[in-house]
Amino acid sequence: MIDFTINQYFHIALLGGILATSGMTAILYIFDKAGLANGDMVRAVGSLITKKYENALIPGLLLHYSSGIFFSIVYALAIDLFNTVTVESSIAYGVAIGIFHGAVVALVLVVIIAEHHPLEKFQKTGIAVAVLHWAAHIVFGLIVGIIVGITVI
């Protein structure tokens, strides 16, 4: 096991969470703007609170990045449990966790969240939306795995 200190967890949470959430958001944004799938996750999350698209950006960013920081801690703890000893193994476990996490999120998003979303724009989902969110979570895991690998191994 890696001997993480509280200070290292703090840095992993901030750096990993911010970078991984930014990478994930970039993937979602690119696919959304290309019209390939509805990937406007930030406004989708924000509008769960505001019930409007127009004022959903700031709350969406705050929730999305807060969640990213939280989940980067969870990923780092899980990677630590796998006894990673190399940067490569840290990355591999981060990706594996992202595959699992992304599959769960994609399923919940398509089956539960979209059905109850207050805005019609985010009620329409399908396989493209599910695959996009799954892939974005894999990117998240990849980036957190890199950060864990280079900061503590």
Solvent accessible surface area in square Angstrom, and as a share of the most:
residue,aa,sasa,rsa
1,M,148,0.66
2,I,23,0.12
3,D,132,0.69
4,F,27,0.11
5,T,75,0.43
6,I,150,0.76
7,N,92,0.47
8,Q,56,0.25
9,Y,39,0.15
10,F,114,0.48
11,H,92,0.41
12,I,1,0.00
13,A,5,0.04
14,L,66,0.33
15,L,78,0.39
16,G,0,0.00
17,G,0,0.00
18,I,78,0.40
19,L,78,0.39
20,A,0,0.00
21,T,1,0.01
22,S,43,0.28
23,G,17,0.16
24,M,11,0.05
25,T,29,0.17
26,A,47,0.37
27,I,48,0.24
28,L,1,0.01
29,Y,128,0.49
30,I,102,0.52
31,F,80,0.33
32,D,32,0.17
33,K,132,0.56
34,A,64,0.50
35,G,66,0.64
36,L,113,0.56
37,A,15,0.11
38,N,34,0.18
39,G,2,0.02
40,D,23,0.12
41,M,26,0.12
42,V,11,0.07
43,R,65,0.24
44,A,15,0.12
45,V,31,0.18
46,G,0,0.00
47,S,0,0.00
48,L,69,0.34
49,I,102,0.52
50,T,32,0.19
51,K,118,0.50
52,K,118,0.50
53,Y,74,0.28
54,E,140,0.63
55,N,80,0.41
56,A,0,0.00
57,L,69,0.34
58,I,112,0.57
59,P,33,0.21
60,G,0,0.00
61,L,62,0.31
62,L,119,0.59
63,L,70,0.35
64,H,15,0.07
65,Y,55,0.21
66,S,67,0.43
67,S,51,0.33
68,G,6,0.06
69,I,45,0.23
70,F,116,0.49
71,F,69,0.29
72,S,0,0.00
73,I,58,0.29
74,V,59,0.34
75,Y,2,0.01
76,A,0,0.00
77,L,82,0.41
78,A,25,0.19
79,I,0,0.00
80,D,12,0.06
81,L,121,0.60
82,F,100,0.42
83,N,81,0.42
84,T,5,0.03
85,V,118,0.68
86,T,58,0.33
87,V,49,0.28
88,E,124,0.56
89,S,30,0.19
90,S,0,0.00
91,I,45,0.23
92,A,60,0.46
93,Y,73,0.28
94,G,0,0.00
95,V,38,0.22
96,A,52,0.40
97,I,28,0.14
98,G,0,0.00
99,I,75,0.38
100,F,143,0.60
101,H,31,0.14
102,G,0,0.00
103,A,48,0.37
104,V,66,0.38
105,V,37,0.21
106,A,8,0.06
107,L,116,0.58
108,V,52,0.30
109,L,24,0.12
110,V,46,0.27
111,V,83,0.48
112,I,93,0.47
113,I,68,0.34
114,A,3,0.02
115,E,120,0.54
116,H,134,0.60
117,H,5,0.02
118,P,55,0.34
119,L,31,0.15
120,E,116,0.52
121,K,92,0.39
122,F,15,0.06
123,Q,79,0.35
124,K,133,0.57
125,T,47,0.27
126,G,29,0.28
127,I,139,0.71
128,A,50,0.39
129,V,14,0.08
130,A,16,0.13
131,V,75,0.43
132,L,7,0.03
133,H,6,0.03
134,W,91,0.32
135,A,37,0.29
136,A,0,0.00
137,H,11,0.05
138,I,38,0.19
139,V,38,0.22
140,F,6,0.03
141,G,0,0.00
142,L,66,0.33
143,I,36,0.18
144,V,0,0.00
145,G,0,0.00
146,I,59,0.30
147,I,9,0.05
148,V,0,0.00
149,G,0,0.00
150,I,107,0.55
151,T,56,0.33
152,V,25,0.15
153,I,78,0.40
